[in-house]
Amino acid sequence: MSRRVVRQSKFRHVFGQAMKADQCYEDIRVSKVTWDSSFCAVNPKFVAIIVESGGGGAFLVLQLAKTGRVDKNHPLVCGHTAPVLDIDWCPHNDNVIASGSEDCTVMVWQIPDHVALRSITDPIVVLEGHSKRVGIITWHPTARNILLSAGSDNMIIIWNVGTGEPLITLDELHSDLIYNVCWNRNGSLICTTCKDKKVRVIDPREQRIVAEKNKAHEGARPMRAIFTSNGKVFTTGFSKMSERQLALWDPVGAGSSLAGWCWGGRGLWQQPGTQHKQRTKPNTSKQPLGNKWSRI
């Protein structure tokens, strides 16, 4: 009886082709902070990268067309007193970027179109409200000057950047560390993943959980979730055996629980959102499908 030692993968011997040196950015000291972040953000004008910096946190902003070797003395955007953990460009203004840091603050910056001759140290506004480090920053997709931040204090704050005041504070919906937050297409809902292995769909205006899935992925590693354009929730995570998993959930057709399909090492299977049996007769009433499993 053969015993498999190494887990097989279809992509084990697949390799990408690197771009030419003149089409890349070289000699960038990317941050080594242990935080689950992409450490970069891009828009039609600029690319921003969180970098190593002594005496506080900083990130580098480069024009997209200026590829090649980056001068080690290139001006930085620095104002945080601790490492920067996340950055995000404003979708309504390509010259505005927000940053969250271990110093528990959120800063919003104005980036000039021309190449700055010295480091930018004065933010437009400083947002203070978290008691622990801020690791998630994301702008509202449709409303101007609305910014969401989440920190290690298990709290989500939605800010009015124009006034510098918090609009909504969600401090009782998560019992553990928040892994990621994503707006839906029109900004009416947010989905979150948490260390307690739950995926939540939240209405921030009503400050309540619309739908929830417990143990969407049973592995101990962090999972992430995003909204698709049609309102469903796509998640990535791991099984108990550390096998990668992808899942698609429907927050509409399953009442207060998420139902969907999951793909992983053992193939494709259905994840019901409730414990009720599937209905055999179609629901012809105008009431929402409370307990009917929704096939995606």
Secondary structure as GFF3:
##gff-version 3
##sequence-region A 1 296
A	DSSP	three_ten_helix	21	23	.	.	.	ID=ss1
A	DSSP	beta_strand	25	26	.	.	.	ID=ss2
A	DSSP	beta_strand	40	42	.	.	.	ID=ss3
A	DSSP	beta_strand	46	51	.	.	.	ID=ss4
A	DSSP	beta_strand	57	63	.	.	.	ID=ss5
A	DSSP	beta_strand	68	69	.	.	.	ID=ss6
A	DSSP	beta_strand	77	80	.	.	.	ID=ss7
A	DSSP	beta_strand	84	89	.	.	.	ID=ss8
A	DSSP	beta_strand	96	101	.	.	.	ID=ss9
A	DSSP	beta_strand	105	110	.	.	.	ID=ss10
A	DSSP	beta_strand	125	128	.	.	.	ID=ss11
A	DSSP	beta_strand	134	139	.	.	.	ID=ss12
A	DSSP	beta_strand	146	151	.	.	.	ID=ss13
A	DSSP	beta_strand	156	160	.	.	.	ID=ss14
A	DSSP	beta_strand	165	170	.	.	.	ID=ss15
A	DSSP	beta_strand	178	183	.	.	.	ID=ss16
A	DSSP	beta_strand	190	194	.	.	.	ID=ss17
A	DSSP	beta_strand	198	203	.	.	.	ID=ss18
A	DSSP	beta_strand	208	214	.	.	.	ID=ss19
A	DSSP	beta_strand	224	227	.	.	.	ID=ss20
A	DSSP	beta_strand	233	238	.	.	.	ID=ss21
A	DSSP	beta_strand	244	250	.	.	.	ID=ss22
A	DSSP	beta_strand	259	264	.	.	.	ID=ss23
A	DSSP	beta_strand	267	271	.	.	.	ID=ss24
###
